[in-house]
Amino acid sequence: MARQFSVPGFYRSSLISTVKAARAAADPRKRDLSPTVLDFGPVRYKIARHFGFCYGVENAIEIAYKAIEQNPGKRIFLLSEMIHNPRVNEDLQARGIRFLRTTVGEQLIPFDALKPDDIVIIPAFGTTLEVEQELARRGVDTQLYNTTCPFVEKVWKRSSQIGTSRYSIVVHGKRYHEETRATFSHAKSAAPVVVVRDLDEAAALAAVISGGEGASFFFEKFADRYSDGFDPETDLQRIGVVNQTTMLATETQAIADLLKRSMAARYPADPIEEHFADTSDTLCYATNENQNATYALIEEPADLAIIVGGYNSSNTSHLVELCEEKMPAYFVRDADSIVSLSRIQHFDLHKKAEVTSSGWFPETRPVDIVLTAGASCPDALLDEVIGRINGWLNVERSMEDVARSLTTPATAT
């Protein structure tokens, strides 16, 4: 039986949480990835089979609220945003928690201001060994309320294992994302490390492995993305690939396959295991489930997609990328982003900015909306999105009525 976490009730919802419970009861082995359809008459919502809070996020939320409850009167700090969702972080701040740093590592409160009896919560992304050492020198206990996701820690452990076997580590991730900074730090304590952002950069690394490009190309192409002392002549003879757990799992696999082929071509006489470590066991189950559910969600046509989550959420951005390949996709922070049926504020991944779009809601009826969310998004925010849109339409059923009718896994009619 899956572990049940103590998460504040206001993050749950009457409708979306009911959808999840109904699907879990009908499909405990998670084999059916078809969406749930919530039919309100003029609008129908196609809800992804998997989305929202994952194991690591619920674990982090439980620990953070426990820290507040157990330490009345003490100063409580978060190293940075605990997860990438503004609703969660704003609530924690409202309860007195202060952030020591921004998500990109800028210092908001000097570490010198900390005292040994202060509570410092490590976020779900984990942190670098250097920061851990800085806090330890000030007498701060970093393990008491450490919310690092177990699947992130699994990547660190696997990196250490293959590093001690003389493999270099290739990290598929965004170099300055909190999780990748932490993984880079932990991995380089055991082995040489280089970070690749995407398949194009992996192809550039493969060119170095194959001998088509030399060291000068490597140092220019991967400037600031390799560990000190990295020698492409020797450190790319044996490698293993791990990832930032929120990246597209299919892309991580494609990168691993490409680099594995380049090793096989460079050393055709050697067993591939001599040059390429199998690290497929480091892929995060929740990222895989959410992405696979999104693939199933967009198989059938819909008028548009709404994806809810923090704009700095990596895993949410990848769900947006999948949806926008098939239909107009709107990445919103919460229901307040939906100004009206004619105007919506949403994050444009390509412009890397919030934009306002007009005429986003179709005139034809019924309107079919794909609806999903990132792994750090509370269910309650999706209820609010549905309620906001339904409030402008002459819907035939209430949300309570639809929730009560959720007796089958595939539809609510």
N, C-alpha and C positions, 0 to 999 in steps of 0.2 A: 504494500500500500504506500502511495506517495506521501511524503511528509507534509503535514498541514502547518502553515506558518500563521503566526498571529499578526495580521495586517489590519490597521484601523478600518473600521466598517465604512467610513466615508469614502474609501477608495473602491469599495465594491459597488454594485449597482443592482437595480431591480430587474432590468431586462437583460443586459449583456452577460451578467454573471449567471443568470438563469439559462441563457443559451449555452454557456460553457458547461454548466452542470448537466444539462440535458444531453449534450453531445458526449460528455465523459461517461455518463451512465449507459448510453446506447452503444458506445464504441470505445470500450476501455482499452483496447489494444491500439487505438489510434490508426486504424487502417483506412478509414473512410475520410478522405480529404475534401469531399464535396462541401460547398458552403451551406450555411443555414440561410433560408430566405424568410425575411420578416415582411409580410405583405400588409401594408396599411391602405391599400386601394390606389390612390394616385401616386404613391411612391413605394418602391420595394427595395429593401436593403439586403444585399448579399454579404453575409458575415463570414469571414475566414474561419476555417476550422481551428487554427492555432494563431494566437496573437496575444498581445498584452503581457502582463507580469510573468516573468519566467522564474525558475527556481532561484537563480542568483539574485534577482531583484527583490523577490519576497524575503529572502534571507537577509538582505541588506536592510530592508525597511524594518523588519522585526528587530534587528540588532539596534538600529538607530533609535527607534521609539523606546526600546528597553533602556538604552543609555539615558534618555531623558527621564524616564520613570525612576530609575535607580539612583539618580544623582541630583536630587533637588538642592538648589543653592550653589552647585558647582558650575564653573565655567566649562561649557561644552563647545568644541570646535569640530568642524568637518574639514579635512584636508583640502577638499574642493567639493564641487557638486557630487552628491552621493551617487546619483544616477542622472541621466540626461532627460529629466522631465521637470519643467518649471513649476507645475502644481505641487509636486512632492517637495522640491527644494524650498519653495516659498513657505510651505507649511512648517517645515523644519526650522526655517529662519524665524517664523512667527512665534515658535516655541522657545526661542532664545539661542539656537545654535548659530554660530558664526563661522564663516568660511575663511580659511587661512590663505587660500590661493584661488586663482581663476582656473578654468579648465585647461588653459594653455600654459599654466605654470607661473603666471605672474603673481608675485607676493602681495597679498592684501594686508596681512598682519604679520609682522616679523616673528620668526621662530624665537627670537630672543625674548619676546613678550610672554612666552609660555612658562608655566611653573610646573613642577613635578606632579602636583595633585590635579592639574587640569585634565579634562577628558578630551582626547583627540580620536575622532572616528576616521578610519581609513575607508575610502569609498569603494564601491563595488569593482571599479577598474583596477584596484590595487595601487601600489605606488613603487617608486624606485628604491633600490637599496640605499642610494645616497640620502634620500629623504628619511628613510627609516633610521639611518645612522645619525642624521642631524637631530631628529627628535629624541633618540635614545641618549645622546650626549646631554640633553636638557632634562633627563630623568623622566621623560614621558613614556608611558606604557602604550605601545602601538598594537599590542595583541589583544588587549582587554575588549575592545570594540572594533575589531577588524572585520569589515564587511566584504572583503575581497571575494569575488565570485569563485566558487570551487573549480569551475571550468577554466577560469583564467589561471588559477594556481596549477591546474593540470598541465597547461601549456608550459608553464615555468619548469615544472618537474621533468617533463619530457625533454625540454631543451637541455636541462642539466644532464639528463641521462645520455643523450646522444653527444653532448659536448664532451663528456668525460670519455667517450669512445672515439674522440678525435674527429668528429664531424663539425663543420661550421654550421651556423644557424642562419637560414633565410627566413625572415619574418614577412609574411604578406599582411601589410597594414598601412595605416596612415601614420607617417613618422612621428607627428607631434600630437596624435590622439593620446589621451591619458593612459589607456591600456597598452598601446604600443610602446610608449616611453617606459612604462613599467616592465613590459616583457623584454625590451631591449636591454634594460639595466640588469635584469636577472640573468638573461641569457649570456651577456658578455662576461659575466663572472665565471662562466664555464667554457666559453668558446668564442671564436671570432663571429661577428654578427653583421649582416647587411639587411636592410629593409627594402622591399619592393612594393610599389603602390598598386600595380595592375599588371595585366598580361603583357603590355608593351614594355614595361620595365623588366619584366621577367625575360622577355626576348632579348633585351640588351644584355642582361646577365648571362643568358645562354650563349650569346656571341663571345663573351669573355671566356666562358668555360670551354667552348669549342676551339678557342685559339684564333677565332676570326678577328677579335679585338684584343688590345693589350691593356696594360695597367693604366696608362694615361687616360684611355677611354673610360675605364672603370672609375677612376678617381674623379673625373669630370662629371660623369653621368650620375654617380651616386654620392656626390659631395654631401656631407653632413648626415649620411645614412649608413655609415659603416663604423664599426668599433675601432678604437685606437689601435694602431699597429696592424690593421688588416692588410694582408699581402695577397692580392688576387692570384699571383703565380702559384702559391702553395695552399691558400685557404679555400680555394674553390675546387680542390681535388676530391673532397668528401663533404657532402652537404645533407642537411635535412630541412624540410619546410614546415614551419608552424605558422599560425595566423592570429591576427587580432580577431577575437571570437565573433565579432559582429560583422565581419566582411562576408561577401557572398561566398557561400560554401562551394558553389560550382566554379567560381573563379579561382579559389584556393586550389581546388583539385586540378583545374586546367593549368595553373602555374606549376604545380608539382609534377604533372605529367610532362610538361614542356621541358623542365629542368632535368627530369629523369631521362628523357630521350636524348638530351644533349650530353649527359654523362655516358650513356650507352654508346653514343657515336664517338665520343672522345676516347673511351677505354673499351673497345669492342672485345678485347681478349679477357677482360676481367668480369667476374660475377657482378651484377649491378649493385648488390648489397655492399660491395667494397667501396662504393662511391656515393650511394644514395640510401639514406635511412628512411624507413617507412614510418611516417608520423600521422597517418590517417586517423588514428585514435584520438587526436587532439581536437577534432572538429566539434564544436558545441552543438549538443542535441537540440536546444531551443532555437538557435539560429537556423538549423536545418529544418526543423518543423515549421517555423514561421515562413521561411522562404518557400518550402514545398507547398504549404497551404496557399500561399499567394499565387504560385504557378497554377494550382487547381482553381483558384478563385477567378482568375482572368482568362480561363479557357473559353468560357461562354461570354458572349458580348454583353456589355452594359453601357449605359450612357456616360458614366463618369465614375471616377474613384475618389474617395476621400480617405486619406491616411493621416492618423492622428498621432502626434508625438512631439517631443522637443526638437527644435530646429538643429541642435548640435548632436542629435542622436544618430550615430553611424548606422545602426541596424535599421532604423526607421527609414533613413535615406535610401537604403538599398531596396526596401519594399516599394518606395516611390518609383525608383528606377524601373522596377519590373512592371508596375502598373502603367506607367506612362508610355511604355512600348505598345500598349494595346488600346488605350483610351485617354481622354483628358484626365489628368490626375492632379489633385489638390492636396498639398502637404500643409495641414493646419495644426496650430498649437492646441486649440480647444474650440468650444462652440462659439466663443466670442469672435473668432476669426470669420465666422459666417455672418456678415453684416446684414444681408438680405438675400432674397432669391435672385437679385440682380447683381450683387457685389459680394466678393469673397476675398479675404486677405490670406495669402498663402506663401510658402517659401519656395522660391524658384532655385532648384539645385544648380542650374547652369549659370545663373546670375549671382548665386550665393547671396541672395537678398530677399526680403519679404516684399511681395508685390501685391497689387490689387487688380483683380480681373472682373470685368463686367460681363453680363450675359452668360454667366457660367451654368445657370440652371435651365435645362431645356423646357420649352413650352409644351411639348407633347406629353401626354399621359397614357399609361403610367411611366414614371421615371425609374429606371433601374440604377441603383447606386451600389458600387462595390465599397465595402467599409472594412477597414482593418486598422491596426495600430502597432507601434513599436513595442519592444519588450519591456520598456520602462513606463508605459502608459497605463494609468488606472482605468479599470472598466467604466467607472463613473463618467469619464470624459466622453466615451462613446454614447452613453445614454443621453448626455447633454446635447451632443451633436444631433442625434435622432430627434430629441424633443424640440430643438431649435428649428429644424427643417419642417417637422410635422406641424409646428405652431403656425406656419404660414400657409399650410395647405388644409383643405377640407378632408382630413383623413377619416376613414370609415371606422377605425378601431382605435382604442386607447392602447398605450404601451402596456398597461396592466393586463388588458385583455389578451394581447399578443403573448405576453409572458406566461399567462395561465395556460395558453394553448400549446405550449412547447412540449408536446408529448411524443413527437417523432424527431429523429435526428436530422432529417433533410429539409423539412419545411415547417412553417408556422402559417396556417391558412385560416 
